């Protein structure tokens, strides 16, 4: 009986100790909440330090080499590793949720798109034509006209050329308000570029166009242009949903630019603090609001490098003006990047 009494006392003492610890933790939390003043907008703006990159936690699958030399994957069931993974994944989800609250990354409710299709015949049809669809862009006098898709209707293997059909609106600089009046203004000498299937870019030559049928035919000759490769995935601010564009203008005073959609790990951009959701406002000191402007500036950088006798795979400095949304601040970064013959991933 005495032994049982001692055991009861010990358990009661442990329980009291745990309660006391919990009370102390609650007091500390209350004290921190009451003594730490909330940051106002001016205090937020003064901290221009870069946020950490958004990275998914390392998988619990462990790669192992079998006795026969084959590669296999096994699940790491170590409790500590599993617990650490779940904690990191929770932090990742919280950071992702915060990212998706930025006006540049808020999700919009649109009609179902191709990724929502579950009909296999529909998907097969898309895959059949995907190899013939190119991304086109046009500009005139330094201003972007339009971006759209074109379809390859004929190809010549001897000189690696192809005929592309698209809408004549891609060279239309002014559209008539009245559909019954033919007051559209077309610019046949507009600069046209296409993103080829191998992710290189090439200039287009206008063959002919029809105002009545609103079609245009271009010729593209396979060829590669050198490009200062930033490794970024970008899209235009102007194509945001109007409500998100209004929020961006009202809260951050930003009305144009290029949204950073992806930043490669350990790239020059990431090392210089560029993060997903940031907005590129300028390049080489020139304001950029469209993809075609950005392309033109980068091509000028390439031409200057070639003029100095430097070729492919050489390095060049590209200066970017960036707006940080997480901790609102404007900063200028200089990236040291290679001249490559592949194009950036732009979402028109």
C-alpha positions as CSV (number, residue, x, y, z in Angstrom):
1,X,0.0,0.0,0.0
2,X,2.8,2.4,0.8
3,X,4.5,1.7,-2.5
4,X,1.2,2.5,-4.3
5,X,0.9,5.7,-2.3
6,X,4.4,6.9,-3.3
7,X,3.6,6.1,-6.9
8,X,0.4,8.2,-6.8
9,X,2.3,11.1,-5.2
10,X,5.0,10.9,-7.9
11,X,2.4,10.9,-10.7
12,X,0.6,13.9,-9.1
13,X,3.9,15.7,-8.9
14,X,4.6,15.1,-12.6
15,X,1.2,16.3,-13.6
16,X,1.6,19.5,-11.5
17,X,4.9,20.1,-13.1
18,X,3.5,19.8,-16.6
19,X,0.6,22.1,-15.8
20,X,3.0,24.7,-14.4
21,X,5.1,24.5,-17.6
22,X,2.0,25.0,-19.7
23,X,0.9,28.0,-17.6
24,X,4.4,29.6,-18.1
25,X,4.3,29.1,-21.8
26,X,0.8,30.7,-22.0
27,X,2.0,33.6,-20.0
28,X,5.0,34.1,-22.3
29,X,2.8,34.0,-25.3
30,X,0.4,36.6,-23.8
31,X,3.3,38.8,-22.8
32,X,4.8,38.7,-26.3
33,X,1.4,39.4,-27.9
34,X,0.8,42.5,-25.7
35,X,4.3,43.9,-25.7
36,X,5.2,43.5,-29.4
37,X,3.5,46.4,-31.3
38,X,2.2,45.5,-34.8
39,X,4.2,46.6,-37.7
40,X,2.7,49.4,-39.7
41,X,3.2,50.0,-43.4
42,X,6.2,52.2,-43.0
43,X,8.0,49.7,-40.8
44,X,7.3,46.9,-43.4
45,X,8.8,49.0,-46.1
46,X,12.1,49.6,-44.3
47,X,13.0,45.9,-44.2
48,X,14.2,45.1,-47.7
49,X,15.8,41.8,-46.9
50,X,15.1,38.9,-49.3
51,X,12.6,36.2,-48.4
52,X,13.8,32.6,-48.5
53,X,13.1,30.7,-51.8
54,X,10.0,28.5,-52.0
55,X,11.2,24.9,-52.1
56,X,9.3,21.7,-51.7
57,X,10.7,19.5,-48.9
58,X,13.0,16.7,-49.9
59,X,11.1,13.5,-50.5
60,X,11.2,10.6,-48.0
61,X,12.0,8.3,-50.9
62,X,15.7,7.2,-50.7
63,X,17.6,6.1,-53.8
64,X,19.5,2.9,-53.4
65,X,21.7,0.8,-55.7
66,X,20.9,-2.9,-55.8
67,X,23.5,-5.6,-56.0
68,X,22.8,-5.9,-59.8
69,X,23.5,-2.2,-60.2
70,X,19.9,-1.1,-60.7
71,X,18.5,2.0,-59.0
72,X,15.6,1.5,-56.6
73,X,13.7,3.7,-54.3
74,X,12.7,2.9,-50.7
75,X,10.6,4.8,-48.2
76,X,12.5,6.2,-45.3
77,X,10.4,5.1,-42.3
78,X,12.7,6.6,-39.7
79,X,10.3,8.4,-37.3
80,X,12.6,11.5,-36.9
81,X,12.8,11.8,-40.7
82,X,9.1,11.4,-41.2
83,X,8.4,14.0,-38.4
84,X,10.9,16.5,-39.9
85,X,9.3,16.0,-43.4
86,X,5.8,16.7,-42.2
87,X,7.0,19.8,-40.3
88,X,8.9,21.1,-43.4
89,X,5.9,20.3,-45.6
90,X,3.6,22.3,-43.3
91,X,6.0,25.3,-43.5
92,X,6.1,24.9,-47.3
93,X,2.2,24.9,-47.5
94,X,2.0,28.0,-45.3
95,X,4.6,29.8,-47.5
96,X,2.8,28.7,-50.7
97,X,-0.5,30.0,-49.2
98,X,1.1,33.4,-48.5
99,X,2.5,33.4,-52.1
100,X,-0.9,32.8,-53.6
101,X,-2.3,35.8,-51.7
102,X,0.0,38.1,-53.7
103,X,-2.0,39.9,-56.4
104,X,0.5,38.5,-59.0
105,X,-0.4,34.9,-58.0
106,X,-4.0,34.9,-56.9
107,X,-6.0,32.2,-58.5
108,X,-8.9,33.3,-60.8
109,X,-12.1,31.4,-61.5
110,X,-12.1,30.8,-65.2
111,X,-14.0,28.4,-67.4
112,X,-12.5,24.9,-67.5
113,X,-9.2,24.8,-69.5
114,X,-7.4,22.0,-71.2
115,X,-5.8,20.7,-67.9
116,X,-9.4,20.1,-66.6
117,X,-10.4,17.8,-69.4
118,X,-10.8,14.2,-68.5
119,X,-11.9,13.0,-71.9
120,X,-9.1,11.0,-73.5
121,X,-10.2,11.7,-77.0
122,X,-10.0,15.4,-76.3
123,X,-6.5,15.1,-74.9
124,X,-5.4,13.0,-77.8
125,X,-6.7,15.6,-80.3
126,X,-4.7,18.3,-78.5
127,X,-1.5,16.2,-78.5
128,X,-1.9,15.5,-82.2
129,X,-1.9,19.2,-83.1
130,X,0.5,20.4,-80.4
131,X,3.6,19.8,-82.6
132,X,2.2,22.2,-85.2
133,X,1.4,25.2,-82.9
134,X,3.9,28.0,-82.3
135,X,3.8,31.0,-80.1
136,X,4.0,34.3,-82.1
137,X,4.5,37.9,-81.1
138,X,4.6,41.2,-83.0
139,X,5.8,44.7,-82.3
140,X,6.2,48.0,-84.2
141,X,8.3,51.0,-83.3
142,X,9.2,49.4,-80.0
143,X,5.6,48.8,-79.0
144,X,4.0,45.4,-78.6
145,X,1.0,44.8,-81.0
146,X,-0.2,41.4,-80.1
147,X,0.7,37.9,-79.0
148,X,-1.1,34.8,-80.3
149,X,-0.6,31.3,-81.7
150,X,0.1,30.2,-85.3
151,X,-0.2,26.9,-87.0
152,X,2.4,25.3,-89.3
153,X,0.6,24.3,-92.5
154,X,3.6,23.4,-94.7
155,X,7.3,22.7,-94.0
156,X,10.4,22.3,-96.2
157,X,13.1,20.2,-94.8
158,X,15.8,21.3,-97.3
159,X,16.1,24.8,-95.9
160,X,14.3,24.2,-92.6
161,X,11.6,26.6,-93.5
162,X,7.9,26.5,-92.8
163,X,4.7,28.3,-93.7
164,X,2.6,29.5,-90.7
165,X,-1.0,30.7,-90.8
166,X,-2.4,33.0,-88.1
167,X,-4.8,35.9,-87.6
168,X,-4.1,39.1,-89.5
169,X,-4.9,40.9,-86.2
170,X,-1.3,40.2,-85.2
171,X,-0.2,43.1,-87.4
172,X,-3.2,45.3,-86.8
173,X,-2.2,48.4,-84.9
174,X,-5.7,50.0,-84.8
175,X,-9.1,48.3,-84.7
176,X,-12.3,49.9,-85.9
177,X,-14.9,50.5,-83.3
178,X,-17.7,49.7,-85.8
179,X,-17.6,46.2,-87.1
180,X,-19.4,47.3,-90.3
181,X,-16.7,49.7,-91.2
182,X,-13.3,48.6,-92.5
183,X,-11.1,51.1,-90.7
184,X,-8.6,48.7,-89.3
185,X,-5.0,49.8,-89.7
186,X,-2.4,47.1,-90.6
187,X,1.3,47.3,-90.4
188,X,2.9,44.8,-92.8
189,X,6.5,45.8,-91.8
190,X,5.9,44.9,-88.1
191,X,8.6,42.9,-86.4
192,X,7.5,39.3,-86.0
193,X,9.1,36.5,-83.9
194,X,8.1,32.9,-83.3
195,X,9.1,30.5,-80.5
196,X,10.0,27.3,-82.3
197,X,9.3,23.8,-81.0
198,X,12.9,23.4,-79.8
199,X,12.4,26.5,-77.6
200,X,14.6,28.7,-79.9
201,X,13.3,31.9,-81.5
202,X,13.3,33.0,-85.1
203,X,12.1,36.1,-87.1
204,X,9.1,35.7,-89.4
205,X,8.6,37.1,-92.9
206,X,5.2,38.2,-94.0
207,X,4.1,36.5,-97.2
208,X,0.5,37.8,-97.5
209,X,-2.5,38.7,-95.5
210,X,-6.3,39.2,-96.0
211,X,-8.3,41.9,-94.3
212,X,-11.6,40.2,-95.3
213,X,-10.8,36.7,-94.1
214,X,-8.5,38.0,-91.3
215,X,-5.8,35.6,-92.0
216,X,-2.0,36.1,-92.5
217,X,0.7,33.8,-93.8
218,X,4.3,34.0,-92.6
219,X,7.5,32.1,-93.4
220,X,9.9,31.1,-90.8
221,X,13.4,29.8,-91.4
222,X,14.9,27.6,-88.7
223,X,17.8,29.5,-87.1
224,X,19.0,30.2,-83.6
225,X,19.4,33.6,-82.0
226,X,21.8,34.1,-79.1
227,X,20.1,35.1,-75.9
228,X,21.2,36.3,-72.4
229,X,19.6,33.4,-70.5
230,X,18.2,34.6,-67.2
231,X,16.5,31.2,-66.5
232,X,13.3,33.0,-65.5
233,X,9.7,32.2,-66.3
234,X,7.9,35.5,-66.9
235,X,4.4,36.8,-67.8
236,X,3.0,40.2,-68.4
237,X,1.3,42.2,-65.5
238,X,-1.2,43.6,-68.0
239,X,-2.7,40.2,-68.5
240,X,-3.7,39.8,-64.8
241,X,-7.4,39.6,-63.8
242,X,-8.7,43.1,-63.6
243,X,-9.4,42.8,-59.8
244,X,-5.8,41.7,-59.1
245,X,-4.4,44.4,-61.4
246,X,-6.4,47.0,-59.5
247,X,-5.1,45.7,-56.1
248,X,-1.6,45.8,-57.5
249,X,-2.0,49.4,-58.6
250,X,-3.8,50.5,-55.4
251,X,-1.6,48.8,-52.8
252,X,1.8,48.8,-54.5
253,X,1.6,51.6,-57.1
254,X,2.6,49.1,-59.8
255,X,0.7,49.1,-63.1
256,X,3.0,47.4,-65.5
257,X,6.0,45.1,-65.7
258,X,6.8,41.4,-65.9
259,X,5.8,38.9,-63.2
260,X,8.4,36.3,-62.2
261,X,6.7,32.9,-62.3
262,X,9.7,30.7,-61.7
263,X,13.3,31.0,-60.5
264,X,15.8,28.1,-60.9
265,X,17.6,26.9,-57.8
266,X,21.1,28.3,-57.3
267,X,20.7,30.6,-60.3
268,X,22.2,34.0,-60.5
269,X,18.7,35.4,-60.1
270,X,18.0,33.5,-56.9
271,X,21.4,34.4,-55.5
272,X,20.5,38.0,-56.0
273,X,17.2,37.8,-54.2
274,X,14.7,37.5,-57.0
275,X,11.7,35.4,-55.9
276,X,8.6,34.0,-57.5
277,X,5.9,36.8,-57.5
278,X,8.4,39.7,-57.8
279,X,7.9,42.1,-60.7
280,X,10.6,43.2,-63.2
281,X,10.1,46.9,-63.9
282,X,13.2,47.6,-66.0
283,X,16.0,46.0,-67.9
284,X,19.4,47.7,-68.6
285,X,17.8,50.9,-67.3
286,X,14.9,50.9,-69.7
287,X,11.3,50.5,-68.4
288,X,9.6,47.2,-69.6
289,X,5.9,46.6,-69.6
290,X,5.6,44.0,-72.4
291,X,7.4,40.8,-73.5
292,X,8.4,42.3,-76.8
293,X,10.2,45.2,-75.1
294,X,12.1,42.8,-72.9
295,X,13.1,40.6,-75.8
296,X,14.3,43.6,-77.8
297,X,16.5,44.8,-74.9
298,X,18.0,41.4,-74.4
299,X,18.7,41.0,-78.1
300,X,20.5,44.4,-78.1
301,X,22.7,43.1,-75.3
302,X,23.5,40.1,-77.4
303,X,24.4,42.2,-80.5
304,X,26.6,44.4,-78.3
305,X,28.5,41.4,-77.0
306,X,29.0,40.0,-80.5
307,X,30.2,43.4,-81.6
308,X,32.9,43.2,-78.9
309,X,34.0,39.8,-80.3
310,X,32.3,37.6,-77.7
311,X,30.3,34.6,-78.8
312,X,28.0,31.9,-77.5
313,X,28.5,30.7,-73.9
314,X,30.2,33.9,-72.9
315,X,28.9,35.8,-69.8
316,X,27.3,39.2,-69.8
317,X,25.9,41.4,-67.0
318,X,22.1,42.2,-67.2
319,X,20.7,44.9,-64.9
320,X,17.1,44.4,-63.7
321,X,14.9,46.8,-61.7
322,X,12.8,44.6,-59.4
323,X,9.8,45.3,-57.2
324,X,9.6,43.0,-54.1
325,X,6.0,42.4,-53.1
326,X,6.5,40.5,-49.9
327,X,8.4,43.3,-48.2
328,X,7.5,46.2,-50.6
329,X,10.7,47.8,-51.9
330,X,12.3,48.5,-55.2
331,X,15.9,47.3,-55.8
332,X,18.3,47.0,-58.7
333,X,20.2,43.7,-59.2
334,X,22.8,42.8,-61.7
335,X,22.8,39.2,-63.0
336,X,25.8,37.6,-64.6
337,X,24.3,35.2,-67.2
338,X,25.4,33.2,-70.3
339,X,24.6,33.9,-73.9
340,X,22.8,30.8,-75.0
341,X,20.8,29.9,-78.1
342,X,17.6,29.1,-76.3
343,X,14.7,31.4,-75.3
344,X,13.2,32.3,-71.9
345,X,9.8,30.8,-71.0
346,X,7.3,33.7,-71.5
347,X,3.6,33.3,-70.9
348,X,1.8,35.6,-73.3
